């Protein structure tokens, strides 16, 4: 099954669905019945019935079918002289009367072949003027649905009170599209699907190349953009009628999808796929009525960041404290939105590791708020004097800290990353653009709303922008003139793709392949505690252990057996390297360079500490690696030679974290070698600028100036 679109997550609660079948679906271009399409429709209805859906059909086509039959009958009964005379337009009511019986007979035959019962209900607009009729109609339909019978509605054009069923649009309903909209309200349908011969609602006639499909209709955004084309082949309905019906039904609470009829198209709609055009009364809440481009957001963030820098240190600190308070005050709302995201991700079949990163566990918001308060009370990082130099007499040069500018954070799941990065951006005086994954849409939206609500108006909410428009990552990465640093947080695939496709500096790491090496002198009880924590405390984290290296002298040690048993008891799947696979009779690892991000790890035996170091350099990712030993000399060799951003001695790899390092929070862990390395806190989001204070000095070929270049104390 394809991944459900987040704007259509409500589909999982749909039970009663009305399907409107248009003339363009029922008949071919020559007016004859499209038997193949009708058969495919009936097969989908049978499948939906079997899945527990209550299906109601509103069908068109009777007038078209009747017209084709009457034309043929008239031709057969006409003389050659009759055919030379001007041909009169056939009466629409007569066409409806003739076509209705044939159309319903075909439905009955097809459903009977599929062991599905169907029923015919012919109605006119005048019927709905009678409240008793409406009540009896609802009772009848409920009875039919309880019996698993498919009700098939059609307007009884043969006895309609209108002069011509394809000309008069007066009355309670005026065609089968408006009938379907009316029935959706009367019968309390959960969804109305209007089938057509085009993919959905376009900004103009679909045949025009500049026309684009509208996947979610927002009245404020699209109403004045749309140009309608022709009506259907029998001059009834068409897209105009479908849109009117969609307005009526969706404004009354029944979501509507207009889509092309195709094999499995109805099933795909109900699975939540982004096909056709969705009309929903809450659609305007899902995205801004007016798109703001990423470029405009970046420029707005830069302007707001400059205003933020002009505040005093205490004023910037207060903003962070207000953000922490706002998060705790809205914890229930945040958890509710996050639970919806998690549930949708699980139903969509996302990897367990991604779902784990998506989940805001109990206490997480409180932990984040605590980290923000810690950050608030740290020394103000902006405008700090790093170095003072007397260049010449009365000419002083200062090297000071300042924000980088505008940051772009691209992240998958990880809604907690949004909070950490936003707080660091505020503390460091940077503007921020956030591009989150669709799987965390609700979580990101509510967190962004809560955080920006705490930013004072003299700075502006534009300081932190959440990119929700159709801007793709590739487009954002082209904005090297307005974005100063990209920080990807997500899978190694995401990080690698971003690094290879932008001119903007990228801070981050692609893999988190962390090692724990147990030396021959290790305290095995200590080793057990460290290994279990490094693997199971948070298996999806980038600082979780992925490979366990063990000195060869411990192969038969009881402590190793106890350790491996403890891992298995906790549910960790263990795979072996070439040596361990043979000695321990365990499944062989596909690769020694592998990040599981789950309850699994690789074990391998090595000859000594130097072999462990060589293994880490060959198969690791320069993230975090640990040695467990009681031999200080061996430990120092490991600490000096392992070329990773964090190297630990008798401590879990899980300590490799900005908050645990005392940085307050982190935007990520960088395994690069330029600018910032390791867990990146506020300092990693700063650069420097030079400030010179003089008294009228000029260079003039260096003739009249005596350089002293004397270091001065910081003030």
C-alpha positions in Angstrom: 0.0 0.0 0.0 1.3 3.5 -0.8 2.0 5.9 2.0 -1.1 7.8 3.1 -0.9 11.6 2.6 -1.0 13.5 5.9 -3.9 15.8 4.8 -6.0 12.7 4.3 -5.4 10.9 7.6 -9.1 11.3 8.3 -9.7 8.5 5.8 -9.0 5.9 8.4 -12.2 6.9 10.2 -14.4 6.7 7.0 -17.2 4.1 7.1 -20.0 5.4 4.9 -19.0 6.5 1.4 -21.1 7.8 -1.5 -19.7 7.3 -5.0 -21.0 9.5 -7.7 -20.4 8.0 -11.2 -20.6 10.5 -14.0 -21.8 10.1 -17.6 -18.2 10.2 -18.8 -17.5 7.1 -16.7 -20.6 5.2 -17.5 -20.6 5.7 -21.3 -18.0 5.8 -24.0 -17.5 8.7 -26.4 -19.9 7.2 -28.8 -22.6 7.1 -26.1 -22.6 3.3 -25.6 -22.2 1.8 -22.2 -18.6 1.4 -21.0 -18.9 -2.1 -19.8 -15.3 -2.5 -18.8 -15.4 0.6 -16.6 -18.7 -0.4 -15.0 -17.3 -3.8 -14.3 -14.2 -2.4 -12.6 -16.4 -0.1 -10.6 -18.6 -2.9 -9.4 -15.4 -4.9 -8.4 -14.1 -2.1 -6.3 -17.5 -1.7 -4.6 -17.5 -5.4 -3.8 -14.0 -5.0 -2.3 -15.1 -2.1 -0.2 -18.1 -4.0 1.0 -15.9 -6.9 2.1 -13.7 -4.4 4.0 -16.7 -3.2 6.0 -17.5 0.0 4.1 -21.1 1.1 3.6 -21.2 2.1 -0.1 -23.9 4.2 -1.8 -23.8 4.9 -5.5 -25.3 7.9 -7.3 -25.1 7.2 -11.0 -25.5 9.2 -14.1 -25.8 7.9 -17.7 -29.5 7.2 -18.2 -30.0 10.2 -20.5 -26.9 9.3 -22.5 -27.8 5.7 -22.8 -31.4 6.4 -23.7 -30.3 9.0 -26.3 -28.1 6.4 -28.0 -30.9 3.8 -28.0 -33.5 6.2 -29.3 -31.2 7.5 -32.1 -30.7 3.9 -33.2 -34.4 3.1 -33.0 -35.2 6.2 -34.9 -32.7 5.4 -37.6 -34.1 1.9 -38.0 -37.6 3.2 -38.3 -36.9 6.1 -40.7 -37.2 6.1 -44.4 -34.5 7.6 -46.7 -36.7 10.6 -47.1 -37.1 11.1 -43.4 -33.3 11.1 -43.0 -33.0 14.0 -45.5 -35.1 16.2 -43.2 -33.6 18.3 -40.3 -33.3 16.0 -37.3 -35.1 17.2 -34.1 -33.3 17.0 -30.8 -34.5 14.0 -28.8 -36.6 14.7 -25.7 -34.5 14.4 -22.6 -37.3 12.9 -20.5 -37.9 10.2 -23.1 -34.2 9.5 -23.2 -34.1 9.2 -19.4 -37.1 6.8 -19.4 -35.6 4.5 -22.0 -32.0 4.6 -20.6 -32.9 4.1 -17.0 -34.1 0.5 -17.2 -31.1 -0.6 -19.3 -28.6 1.1 -17.0 -30.0 -0.5 -13.9 -30.3 -3.9 -15.5 -26.6 -3.8 -16.3 -25.7 -2.8 -12.7 -27.9 -5.6 -11.4 -26.3 -8.2 -13.7 -22.7 -7.1 -12.8 -23.3 -7.1 -9.1 -25.1 -10.4 -9.3 -22.0 -11.9 -10.9 -20.0 -10.6 -7.9 -22.5 -12.0 -5.4 -23.5 -8.4 -4.3 -27.1 -7.3 -4.0 -28.0 -3.8 -5.3 -31.2 -1.7 -5.3 -32.6 1.1 -7.4 -33.8 4.4 -5.8 -35.2 7.0 -8.2 -35.8 10.4 -6.8 -36.8 13.9 -7.9 -36.0 17.2 -6.4 -39.6 17.8 -5.4 -39.5 14.7 -3.3 -37.1 16.4 -0.9 -39.6 19.1 -0.1 -41.5 16.6 2.0 -39.9 16.0 5.5 -41.6 12.7 5.7 -40.0 11.6 2.5 -36.6 12.5 3.8 -37.2 10.5 7.0 -38.5 7.4 5.1 -35.5 7.6 2.7 -33.0 7.6 5.5 -34.8 4.6 7.1 -34.8 2.7 3.8 -31.1 3.3 3.1 -30.2 2.3 6.7 -32.1 -1.0 6.2 -30.4 -1.7 2.9 -27.0 -1.0 4.2 -27.6 -3.2 7.2 -28.4 -6.0 4.7 -25.2 -5.3 2.8 -27.2 -4.1 -0.2 -25.7 -1.3 -2.4 -28.3 1.5 -2.9 -28.0 3.0 -6.4 -29.6 6.5 -6.7 -30.5 8.4 -9.9 -32.6 11.4 -10.5 -35.8 10.4 -12.1 -35.4 12.7 -15.1 -38.4 11.1 -16.9 -40.8 12.7 -14.5 -38.7 15.7 -13.4 -40.7 18.9 -12.9 -38.1 20.8 -14.8 -38.6 21.5 -18.5 -35.4 19.8 -19.6 -33.1 17.9 -17.2 -30.0 19.3 -18.9 -31.1 23.0 -19.0 -33.0 23.9 -15.8 -30.8 24.2 -12.7 -33.6 25.2 -10.3 -34.8 23.2 -7.4 -33.3 21.5 -4.3 -30.9 19.6 -6.6 -30.5 19.9 -10.4 -28.3 17.1 -11.5 -26.7 13.9 -10.1 -23.7 15.8 -8.8 -25.9 18.1 -6.7 -28.0 15.0 -5.7 -24.8 13.3 -4.5 -24.0 16.3 -2.4 -27.5 16.5 -1.0 -27.4 12.7 -0.1 -24.0 13.1 1.6 -25.7 15.5 4.0 -29.0 13.7 4.3 -27.4 10.2 4.9 -24.5 11.5 7.0 -21.8 10.1 4.8 -18.2 10.2 5.9 -16.9 10.8 2.4 -18.2 11.7 -1.1 -16.2 10.6 -4.1 -17.1 12.3 -7.4 -15.7 10.2 -10.2 -14.8 12.0 -13.5 -12.7 11.5 -16.6 -10.0 13.9 -15.4 -7.5 13.5 -12.5 -9.2 16.2 -10.5 -9.8 20.0 -10.3 -7.2 21.9 -12.4 -6.4 25.6 -12.3 -7.6 25.7 -15.9 -8.9 23.3 -18.6 -6.8 20.1 -18.2 -5.9 20.2 -21.9 -4.0 23.4 -21.5 -0.3 22.8 -20.6 -0.1 25.6 -18.0 -3.0 24.1 -16.0 -2.0 22.4 -12.7 -3.9 19.9 -10.6 -5.1 21.2 -7.2 -4.7 18.4 -4.7 -6.4 20.3 -1.8 -8.9 23.0 -2.6 -8.6 26.1 -0.4 -11.3 28.7 -1.3 -9.2 31.7 -0.3 -6.3 30.6 -2.4 -7.9 28.9 -5.5 -11.3 30.5 -6.0 -10.1 33.2 -8.4 -7.5 31.1 -10.1 -9.7 28.5 -11.7 -11.0 28.6 -15.3 -13.7 26.0 -16.1 -13.9 24.3 -19.4 -16.8 22.5 -21.1 -19.6 20.5 -19.6 -20.0 16.8 -20.0 -20.9 15.3 -23.3 -24.7 15.5 -22.6 -24.4 19.1 -21.4 -25.0 18.2 -17.8 -22.6 18.4 -14.9 -19.0 18.8 -15.8 -16.4 20.1 -13.4 -18.4 23.2 -12.5 -21.3 21.1 -11.2 -18.9 18.8 -9.3 -17.2 21.8 -7.6 -20.6 23.2 -6.6 -21.6 19.9 -5.1 -18.3 19.6 -3.3 -18.8 23.0 -1.8 -22.2 22.1 -0.4 -21.1 18.7 1.0 -17.7 19.8 2.4 -19.1 22.9 4.1 -21.7 20.7 5.8 -19.0 18.4 7.1 -18.6 15.7 4.5 -15.2 15.6 2.9 -15.2 15.3 -0.9 -12.7 14.0 -3.4 -13.0 14.6 -7.1 -10.8 12.1 -9.0 -10.5 10.2 -12.3 -12.1 6.8 -12.4 -9.4 4.1 -12.8 -8.6 0.6 -11.6 -8.5 0.8 -7.7 -9.0 4.6 -7.7 -11.7 4.5 -5.1 -9.8 2.1 -2.9 -6.7 4.3 -3.2 -8.7 7.3 -2.2 -9.9 5.5 0.9 -6.3 4.4 1.7 -5.5 8.1 2.0 -3.4 8.4 -1.2 -2.9 11.9 -2.5 -4.9 11.5 -5.7 -7.6 13.8 -7.1 -8.8 17.0 -5.4 -9.8 17.1 -1.8 -12.5 19.5 -0.5 -12.6 19.7 3.3 -14.0 22.3 5.7 -10.7 22.5 7.6 -8.5 22.7 4.5 -7.6 26.3 5.1 -6.1 25.4 8.4 -3.7 22.9 6.9 -1.6 25.4 4.9 -1.4 29.1 4.6 -4.0 30.7 2.3 -1.1 32.7 0.8 2.2 30.8 0.2 5.3 32.6 1.5 8.3 31.5 -0.4 11.3 30.1 1.4 13.4 33.0 0.1 10.9 35.5 1.6 11.0 33.5 4.9 14.8 33.5 4.9 14.9 37.3 4.4 12.4 37.8 7.1 14.4 35.5 9.5 17.5 37.6 8.8 15.8 40.8 9.6 14.3 39.4 12.8 17.7 38.0 13.8 19.2 41.5 13.6 16.5 42.9 15.8 17.1 40.0 18.3 20.8 40.9 18.4 20.0 44.4 19.4 18.2 43.2 22.6 20.0 43.1 25.9 21.3 39.8 27.2 18.5 39.7 29.8 15.9 40.3 27.2 17.1 37.4 25.1 17.3 35.2 28.2 13.6 36.1 29.0 12.5 34.9 25.6 14.0 31.5 26.2 12.4 31.3 29.7 9.1 32.2 28.1 9.5 29.5 25.4 10.2 26.9 28.2 7.1 28.0 30.1 5.0 27.9 26.9 6.1 24.4 26.1 5.1 23.1 29.6 1.8 24.9 29.5 0.9 23.3 26.2 2.3 19.8 26.9 -1.1 18.0 26.6 -1.9 19.6 23.2 1.7 18.8 22.0 1.4 15.2 23.1 -2.1 14.9 21.4 -0.8 16.1 18.1 2.3 13.9 18.4 0.2 10.8 19.1 -1.7 11.4 15.9 1.5 11.6 13.9 2.9 8.4 15.6 -0.4 6.5 14.9 -0.4 7.6 11.3 3.2 6.6 10.8 2.6 3.2 12.3 -0.4 2.6 10.1 1.6 3.8 7.1 4.2 1.1 7.8 7.1 3.4 8.7 10.3 1.7 10.0 10.2 1.2 13.8 13.4 3.3 14.2 11.7 6.3 12.5 8.6 5.9 14.6 10.8 5.8 17.7 12.5 9.1 16.7 9.1 10.6 16.0 7.7 9.8 19.4 7.7 12.4 22.2 7.9 10.1 25.2 6.3 11.1 28.6 8.6 13.6 30.3 10.3 14.7 27.0 8.7 18.1 26.9 9.7 18.7 30.6 13.2 17.6 29.7 13.4 20.0 26.7 12.1 22.9 28.9 14.8 22.2 31.5 17.5 22.2 28.8 16.1 25.5 27.4 16.3 27.1 30.9 19.9 25.8 31.3 20.7 27.5 28.0 19.0 30.7 29.1 21.2 31.0 32.2 24.5 30.3 30.3 26.8 33.2 29.5 25.6 35.3 26.6 27.5 34.1 23.6 26.9 37.1 21.3 29.3 40.1 21.1 31.9 38.4 23.3 35.4 39.8 22.9 37.6 36.8 22.0 40.8 38.7 21.4 42.1 42.3 21.7 45.1 43.6 19.9 46.8 47.0 19.8 47.6 47.3 16.1 49.3 50.7 16.7 49.1 53.5 19.2 45.4 54.4 19.8 44.4 51.8 17.2 42.7 48.7 18.8 41.4 45.6 17.0 38.8 43.3 18.6 37.8 39.9 17.5 34.2 39.3 18.6 31.6 36.6 18.4 28.5 37.0 16.2 25.7 34.9 14.8 26.1 33.0 11.5 23.0 34.5 10.0 20.2 32.3 8.8 20.2 28.5 9.4 18.2 25.9 7.4 17.4 22.7 9.4 16.1 19.8 7.4 15.0 17.0 9.6 13.1 13.7 9.4 10.7 12.9 12.3 12.6 14.1 15.4 10.1 16.9 16.6 12.4 17.3 19.6 15.1 18.5 17.3 12.8 21.4 16.3 12.7 22.6 19.9 16.4 22.2 20.6 17.4 24.0 17.4 14.9 26.8 17.8 16.2 27.5 21.3 19.8 27.5 20.2 18.9 29.8 17.4 17.3 32.3 19.8 20.3 32.1 22.2 22.8 32.5 19.4 20.9 35.3 17.6 20.4 33.4 14.4 17.4 33.4 12.1 16.0 29.9 11.4 14.2 28.0 8.6 12.8 24.6 9.5 11.8 22.0 6.9 10.4 19.0 8.7 9.2 15.6 7.3 5.6 15.1 6.5 5.4 12.3 9.0 5.8 14.9 11.8 3.6 17.6 10.3 1.2 18.0 13.3 4.0 17.8 15.9 6.1 20.3 14.1 3.2 22.7 13.5 2.1 22.8 17.1 5.7 23.1 18.4 6.4 26.0 16.0 3.2 27.7 17.0 4.0 27.4 20.7 7.6 28.6 20.4 6.9 31.6 18.1 4.0 32.7 20.3 6.7 33.4 23.0 8.8 35.6 20.7 8.0 39.3 21.4 6.7 41.6 18.6 9.8 43.8 18.6 11.7 40.7 17.3 8.9 39.1 15.3 7.6 35.6 14.6 9.5 35.6 11.3 12.7 34.8 13.3 11.7 31.1 13.1 10.0 30.0 9.9 8.4 26.6 9.4 8.5 25.8 5.6 5.1 24.2 4.8 4.8 25.3 1.2 5.6 23.1 -1.8 9.3 24.1 -1.7 11.2 20.9 -2.0 14.5 20.4 -0.3 16.4 20.7 -3.6 14.9 24.2 -4.1 15.8 25.3 -0.6 19.4 24.1 -1.1 19.8 26.6 -4.0 19.3 29.6 -1.7 23.0 30.0 -1.0 22.7 33.8 -1.1 20.2 34.0 1.8 21.0 30.8 3.8 24.3 30.5 5.6 24.4 27.0 7.1 22.4 23.8 6.5 22.0 21.3 9.3 20.4 18.0 8.3 18.9 15.8 11.0 17.8 12.4 9.8 18.8 9.3 7.9 22.3 8.9 6.4 20.6 9.0 3.0 19.1 12.4 3.7 22.4 13.8 5.0 24.4 12.4 2.1 22.0 13.8 -0.5 22.1 17.2 1.1 25.9 17.3 1.3 26.2 16.4 -2.4 23.6 18.9 -3.7 24.3 22.3 -2.2 26.8 25.1 -2.2 25.8 26.1 1.3 28.1 24.7 4.1 26.6 21.6 5.7 27.0 20.7 9.3 26.2 17.1 10.3 27.0 13.5 10.0 25.7 10.8 7.7 26.2 7.7 9.9 26.3 7.0 13.6 28.3 3.7 13.7 29.5 3.8 17.3 31.8 1.1 18.8 32.4 -0.2 22.3 35.7 -2.1 22.7 36.0 -4.4 25.6 39.7 -4.9 26.4 41.1 -8.1 27.9 41.6 -6.3 31.3 38.0 -5.0 31.5 35.8 -5.3 34.5 33.1 -7.4 32.9 30.4 -6.1 35.2 31.2 -2.6 34.2 31.4 -3.7 30.6 27.9 -5.2 30.8 26.4 -2.0 32.2 28.0 0.2 29.6 27.2 -2.1 26.6 23.5 -2.5 27.7 23.1 1.2 28.2 24.9 2.1 24.9 22.6 -0.3 23.0 19.1 -0.3 24.7 18.8 3.2 26.3 17.7 4.6 22.9 18.5 2.3 20.1 17.4 4.7 17.4 19.8 7.5 18.6 22.9 8.3 16.6 25.1 7.7 19.7 23.8 4.2 20.3 26.3 1.3 20.1 26.1 -0.5 16.7 29.3 -2.7 17.0 30.7 -4.5 20.0 34.4 -5.3 19.7 35.8 -7.8 22.1 39.5 -8.8 22.8 40.1 -12.4 21.6 41.3 -13.5 25.0 37.7 -13.0 26.3 36.1 -15.5 23.8 35.6 -18.1 26.5 35.2 -15.7 29.4 32.0 -16.3 31.5 31.4 -12.6 31.7 31.1 -12.4 27.9 28.4 -15.2 27.9 26.6 -13.3 30.6 26.8 -10.1 28.6 25.5 -11.6 25.4 22.7 -13.4 27.2 21.6 -10.0 28.8 21.5 -8.4 25.3 19.4 -11.2 24.0 17.1 -11.1 27.0 16.5 -7.4 26.3 15.5 -8.3 22.7 18.7 -7.3 20.9 19.4 -9.3 17.8 23.1 -10.1 17.5 25.0 -10.5 14.3 28.6 -11.7 13.9 31.6 -10.4 12.0 33.7 -13.0 10.1 35.3 -14.3 13.3 32.4 -14.0 15.7 30.0 -15.6 13.2 32.1 -18.8 13.2 33.0 -18.9 16.9 29.6 -18.0 18.3 27.4 -19.7 15.7 25.3 -16.6 15.1 24.0 -15.0 11.9 26.6 -13.2 9.9 26.4 -9.4 9.6 25.8 -8.2 6.1 28.4 -5.4 6.6 30.7 -4.3 9.4 29.8 -0.7 8.4 26.2 -0.7 9.3 23.9 1.5 11.4 21.0 -0.5 12.7 19.2 2.2 14.6 17.2 -0.5 16.3 17.5 -3.4 18.8 20.3 -5.1 16.9 24.1 -4.9 16.8 27.3 -6.6 15.4 29.9 -8.3 17.5 33.4 -9.1 16.4 36.7 -10.3 18.0 40.0 -8.4 17.6 43.6 -9.2 18.6 44.3 -6.2 20.7 43.7 -2.5 21.2 45.5 -1.6 18.0 43.3 -4.0 16.0 40.3 -2.4 17.6 41.5 1.1 16.6 42.2 -0.1 13.0 38.7 -1.7 12.8 37.1 1.5 14.0 39.0 3.6 11.5 38.0 1.2 8.7 34.4 0.6 9.5 33.3 3.4 11.8 31.9 6.8 11.0 34.1 9.0 13.3 31.1 9.6 15.6 31.6 8.2 19.2 33.7 5.2 20.3 34.4 3.8 23.7 36.9 1.5 25.4 36.2 -0.5 28.6 39.4 -1.4 30.4 41.3 -1.2 33.7 44.7 -0.7 31.9 45.4 3.0 31.8 48.1 2.7 29.2 45.8 0.8 26.8 43.1 3.4 27.5 45.5 6.3 26.7 46.5 4.6 23.4 42.8 4.3 22.5 42.0 7.9 23.5 44.9 9.4 21.5 44.6 7.3 18.4 40.9 6.9 17.7 40.1 9.7 15.2 36.4 10.3 16.2 34.6 13.4 17.4 34.1 11.8 20.8 36.2 9.1 22.4 35.3 7.7 25.8 37.0 5.6 28.5 34.8 3.5 30.7 31.6 5.5 29.8 28.6 4.8 27.6 28.5 6.3 24.1 25.1 7.7 25.0 26.9 10.5 26.8 27.8 12.0 23.4 25.0 14.6 23.5 25.0 18.4 23.7 22.7 18.6 26.8 24.8 15.9 28.6 27.9 17.8 27.7 26.5 20.9 29.4 25.9 22.8 26.1 22.2 23.3 27.0 21.1 21.7 23.8 22.5 20.7 20.4 21.6 21.2 16.8 23.3 18.0 15.9 26.6 16.1 16.0 29.1 17.1 13.3 31.7 14.6 12.1 33.3 17.2 9.8 36.5 18.9 10.6 35.8 22.5 9.6 34.0 25.0 11.8 32.5 22.8 14.5 33.0 19.1 15.5 31.1 16.8 17.8 27.9 17.9 19.6 27.2 21.4 18.3 25.7 23.9 20.8 25.6 27.6 20.8 29.3 28.1 20.0 28.9 26.0 16.8 26.3 28.6 15.5 28.6 31.5 15.9 31.2 33.1 13.7 33.5 36.1 14.3 33.8 39.6 13.1 36.5 42.2 13.6 35.9 45.6 15.2 38.6 48.3 15.0 38.6 51.5 17.1 40.9 54.3 16.0 41.6 58.0 16.2 41.9 59.0 12.6 44.7 56.7 11.4 45.3 56.1 7.7 47.5 53.5 5.9 49.2 55.8 3.3 51.6 53.1 2.2 52.5 52.4 5.9 54.7 55.5 6.0 53.4 57.2 9.0 52.3 54.4 11.3 54.3 52.2 13.7 52.7 48.8 14.2 52.9 47.4 17.7 50.7 44.3 17.4 50.5 44.0 21.2 48.0 41.6 22.9 45.7 43.5 25.2 43.6 42.1 28.1 40.0 41.3 27.4 37.5 43.8 28.8 
